[in-house]
Amino acid sequence: MRRRTFIAGLGSAAAWPMVARAQQPALPVVAFVSPGVADGYAGQVAAFRKGLGETGYFEGQNVTVEYHWLDGQFDRLPALMADLVRRRVAVIDTTGGASTAIAAKAATAAIPIVFGVGDDPVKLGLVASLARPGGNATGINVFVAEIAAKRLGLLHELVPKAVRVAVLVNPADGLDNAETVLRDVQEAARAIGGLQIHVLNATTIGEIDAAFATLAREGADALFVAPGAFFTSRSVQLATLAARDRIPAAYSTRDAVAAGGLMSYSTDLADSFRQEGVYTGRILKGAKPADLPVVQSTKFEFVINLKTAKTLGLTVPETLLVTADEVIQ
């Protein structure tokens, strides 16, 4: 009898650690939602994790990060957001433009949202004001649209003989591209004078290929790639096609220039994603989005690929070489 009691006691003791582990509180879940694809966002994801780390949160240790890549399929947003709300994730981080942020805001007024948008978040209805957001959303304004005119001006300086400039946009990105960016580019073209703007749309990988076929057929002198998460994730494809067709192109990210593109001018996206990570961590610690002011980007990058310029037969003005933040040889 004693032996049986002893064995039973051992069974209870062995089971106790398992019960204790089962009762450990689950890690908070952060949903990282991007319109792009994972392959094109390694640097931005690393920056986001760095920001989380600055607030004491480390993926897999005290927070779980779920990555949701839309691959340009914005029609998946309503179902995705409904699922995140149903599961009551701790924070929804929407990167890469207005569409994801607006979808999150429409889905919940309770779960905190951290966004990164290029347009005015007040105009988009995401916050009441930049200083006091007042609701469940806050984040970063990366000035994507506002610097479009500057990027076009730099492209004109690099390719002064270009007259026909094609502008590649993703209409699925909504306000960040199809409206605001096109308006700013067209206004900048009028200010420069002598430029003819031709708009091309692409929302899928296949449509990017088709757009370049149109560029070659119509004989565009230069290409302006509008900002947006989908194009950011297709940087290598865009730069490869531009090199194949010998089209000087301006991009919104350094990655495209590193892949062989001619030039880029944009906000420092890595710093923006780091800041999103910081805000996500602060919210996990108890801060309310309503009390966290929208951060406006102050870091900008102008990058030139000198090798690509030489291949295209372009002479880069000394003034641009001096002002560039980075010159890739």
C-alpha positions in Angstrom: 0.0 0.0 0.0 2.8 2.4 0.9 4.5 1.6 -2.4 1.4 2.4 -4.4 1.0 5.7 -2.5 4.6 6.6 -3.2 4.2 5.9 -6.9 1.0 8.0 -7.0 2.8 10.8 -5.3 5.5 10.6 -7.9 2.9 10.9 -10.6 1.4 14.0 -9.1 4.9 15.6 -8.7 5.7 14.8 -12.3 2.5 16.3 -13.5 2.9 19.6 -11.5 5.5 21.3 -13.8 3.3 20.5 -16.8 0.3 22.1 -15.2 2.4 25.1 -14.2 3.7 25.5 -17.8 0.2 25.3 -19.2 -0.9 28.1 -16.9 1.9 30.5 -18.0 0.3 33.6 -19.4 0.3 33.8 -23.2 2.6 36.3 -24.9 0.9 39.4 -26.2 0.4 39.2 -30.0 1.3 42.1 -32.4 -0.1 41.8 -35.9 2.3 43.3 -38.4 0.3 43.9 -41.6 2.0 44.9 -44.8 0.6 45.2 -48.4 4.0 44.0 -49.7 5.8 40.7 -49.7 8.2 39.3 -47.1 11.2 39.1 -49.4 11.3 42.8 -50.0 11.0 43.9 -46.4 13.9 42.2 -44.5 15.5 45.6 -43.6 12.3 47.2 -42.5 11.3 44.2 -40.3 14.8 44.3 -38.7 14.3 48.0 -38.0 10.8 47.3 -36.5 12.3 44.6 -34.2 15.1 47.0 -33.2 12.4 49.5 -32.1 10.6 46.9 -30.1 13.9 45.9 -28.5 14.5 49.5 -27.4 11.4 49.3 -25.3 12.3 45.9 -23.8 10.3 43.6 -26.1 11.9 40.8 -27.9 10.1 38.6 -30.4 9.6 35.0 -29.1 10.7 36.0 -25.6 8.0 38.4 -24.3 6.0 39.2 -27.4 4.7 37.3 -30.4 4.7 39.1 -33.8 2.4 37.7 -36.5 3.4 38.8 -40.0 0.6 39.2 -42.6 1.9 39.9 -46.1 -0.9 40.9 -48.6 1.3 40.7 -51.7 -0.8 43.6 -53.1 -4.1 41.9 -52.6 -5.9 44.6 -50.7 -9.2 42.7 -51.0 -8.0 40.5 -48.2 -8.0 43.3 -45.7 -11.6 43.2 -44.4 -11.4 39.4 -43.6 -7.9 39.7 -42.1 -8.9 42.7 -39.8 -12.0 40.9 -38.7 -10.0 37.9 -37.7 -7.4 40.0 -35.8 -10.3 41.8 -33.9 -12.0 38.5 -33.1 -8.8 37.1 -31.6 -8.2 40.4 -29.7 -4.5 40.9 -30.7 -2.7 43.4 -28.5 -1.6 45.8 -31.2 -2.2 46.1 -35.0 0.8 47.6 -36.8 -0.2 48.7 -40.3 2.7 49.5 -42.5 3.1 50.7 -46.1 0.3 53.2 -46.6 -3.2 54.4 -45.9 -5.2 51.4 -47.1 -4.1 49.1 -44.3 -4.5 51.8 -41.6 -7.9 52.8 -42.8 -9.0 49.1 -42.8 -7.8 48.6 -39.3 -9.5 51.8 -38.1 -12.8 50.7 -39.7 -12.5 47.3 -38.0 -11.9 48.3 -34.4 -12.1 51.3 -32.1 -10.7 49.4 -29.2 -7.5 47.6 -30.3 -4.5 50.0 -30.5 -3.2 50.7 -34.0 0.2 51.9 -35.0 0.4 53.2 -38.6 3.0 54.4 -41.1 1.4 56.6 -43.8 2.6 59.1 -46.4 -0.5 61.3 -46.4 -1.9 63.5 -43.7 -3.3 61.1 -41.0 -5.8 63.8 -40.0 -7.2 64.1 -43.5 -7.3 60.3 -43.7 -9.5 60.3 -40.5 -7.0 58.2 -38.5 -6.4 60.8 -35.8 -8.1 64.0 -34.5 -4.8 65.9 -34.6 -1.1 65.1 -34.8 -0.3 66.3 -31.3 -3.3 64.6 -29.7 -4.5 61.6 -31.8 -7.5 61.2 -29.5 -8.5 57.6 -30.5 -7.0 54.1 -30.8 -4.5 55.0 -33.5 -1.2 56.8 -33.7 2.0 56.4 -35.7 4.4 57.9 -38.2 3.8 60.3 -41.1 6.6 59.6 -43.5 5.8 62.4 -46.0 5.8 60.1 -48.9 3.6 62.2 -51.1 5.1 65.6 -50.1 8.6 64.7 -51.4 7.4 63.4 -54.8 8.1 66.8 -56.3 11.6 66.9 -54.9 12.3 63.4 -56.3 11.0 64.5 -59.8 13.3 67.6 -59.7 16.3 65.5 -58.9 15.5 63.1 -61.7 15.3 66.0 -64.1 18.7 67.2 -62.9 20.1 63.8 -63.6 18.4 63.4 -67.0 17.9 67.0 -68.2 17.1 65.9 -71.8 14.2 63.7 -70.7 10.8 65.0 -71.9 8.5 62.0 -71.7 8.4 60.8 -68.1 6.3 57.8 -67.2 4.9 57.6 -63.7 4.2 54.1 -62.4 1.5 54.0 -59.7 -0.4 51.3 -57.9 -4.0 52.5 -57.8 -4.8 49.9 -55.1 -2.7 52.0 -52.7 -5.4 54.6 -52.7 -4.7 58.1 -51.4 -0.9 57.5 -51.0 -0.5 57.0 -54.8 -3.3 57.4 -57.2 -4.4 60.8 -56.0 -1.9 62.7 -53.9 1.3 61.6 -55.6 0.0 62.0 -59.1 -1.2 65.5 -58.2 2.2 66.5 -56.7 4.1 65.0 -59.7 2.0 66.8 -62.2 2.3 70.1 -60.4 6.1 69.7 -60.2 6.2 68.8 -63.9 4.4 72.1 -64.7 6.8 74.0 -62.5 9.8 72.5 -64.2 8.3 73.0 -67.6 8.6 70.9 -70.8 7.8 67.6 -69.2 5.1 65.3 -70.4 3.7 63.0 -67.8 2.3 59.6 -68.8 0.7 57.5 -66.1 1.0 53.7 -66.0 -0.8 51.5 -63.4 0.4 48.2 -61.9 -1.1 46.3 -59.0 0.5 42.9 -59.6 3.9 41.4 -60.7 2.5 40.7 -64.1 1.2 44.2 -64.5 4.7 45.6 -63.7 6.0 43.5 -66.6 3.2 44.8 -68.8 3.9 48.4 -67.8 7.6 48.1 -68.9 6.5 46.7 -72.2 4.4 49.8 -72.7 7.3 52.0 -71.7 9.5 50.4 -74.3 6.8 50.7 -76.9 6.0 54.3 -76.2 9.6 55.4 -75.9 9.6 57.0 -72.4 12.8 59.0 -71.6 12.6 58.4 -67.8 10.6 56.6 -65.2 9.2 57.8 -61.9 8.2 55.0 -59.6 5.5 56.1 -57.1 6.0 55.1 -53.4 4.0 52.2 -51.9 4.5 49.0 -50.1 4.0 46.8 -53.1 6.6 48.6 -55.3 9.0 48.7 -52.3 8.7 44.9 -52.1 9.4 44.6 -55.9 12.5 46.8 -55.9 14.7 44.2 -57.5 12.2 43.4 -60.2 11.8 47.1 -61.0 15.5 47.9 -61.1 16.2 44.8 -63.2 13.6 45.8 -65.8 14.8 49.4 -65.9 18.3 48.2 -66.5 17.2 45.8 -69.2 15.4 48.6 -71.0 18.0 51.2 -70.2 15.4 53.6 -68.6 16.7 56.0 -66.0 14.4 55.7 -63.0 13.8 57.4 -59.7 12.5 55.4 -56.7 11.2 55.9 -53.2 13.6 53.5 -51.5 17.3 52.9 -51.3 16.8 49.2 -51.9 15.9 49.8 -55.5 19.1 51.8 -56.1 21.2 49.2 -54.3 19.7 46.7 -56.8 20.8 48.8 -59.8 18.3 51.6 -60.0 19.5 55.1 -60.8 18.4 57.2 -57.8 16.1 57.5 -54.9 14.9 60.3 -52.6 12.7 59.5 -49.6 12.3 59.5 -45.9 14.6 57.1 -44.0 12.3 54.1 -44.0 14.4 52.1 -41.6 14.1 54.9 -39.0 10.4 55.1 -39.6 9.9 51.3 -39.0 12.1 51.5 -35.9 9.8 54.3 -34.6 6.8 52.1 -35.3 8.5 49.4 -33.2 9.1 51.9 -30.4 5.5 53.0 -30.3 4.3 49.4 -30.4 6.5 48.6 -27.4 5.3 51.6 -25.5 1.7 50.6 -26.1 2.4 47.1 -24.9 3.7 48.7 -21.7 0.5 50.5 -21.2 0.7 53.8 -23.1 -2.5 54.9 -24.9 -2.4 55.7 -28.6 -4.6 58.8 -27.9 -1.7 60.3 -25.9 1.2 59.4 -28.3 1.7 62.3 -30.8 2.0 61.3 -34.4 5.8 61.4 -35.3 6.7 63.3 -38.4 9.8 62.0 -40.2 12.8 64.3 -40.2 15.4 62.0 -41.8 15.6 61.9 -45.6 17.9 60.0 -48.0 19.2 60.9 -51.5 21.0 58.0 -53.0 22.7 57.8 -56.5 24.0 54.7 -58.2 27.0 56.1 -60.1 27.7 52.8 -61.9 24.1 52.8 -63.3 24.5 56.5 -64.3 27.7 55.7 -66.3 26.0 52.6 -67.9 23.1 54.9 -69.1 25.6 57.5 -70.4 24.7 60.1 -67.9 27.0 62.6 -66.3 26.1 63.3 -62.7 26.5 67.0 -61.8 29.0 67.6 -59.1 26.3 69.5 -57.1 24.3 66.3 -56.8 27.3 64.1 -55.9 28.0 66.6 -53.1 24.5 66.7 -51.8 23.8 62.9 -52.0 23.7 61.0 -48.7 25.1 58.0 -50.5 26.8 57.4 -53.8 26.9 53.7 -54.8 30.0 53.1 -57.0 
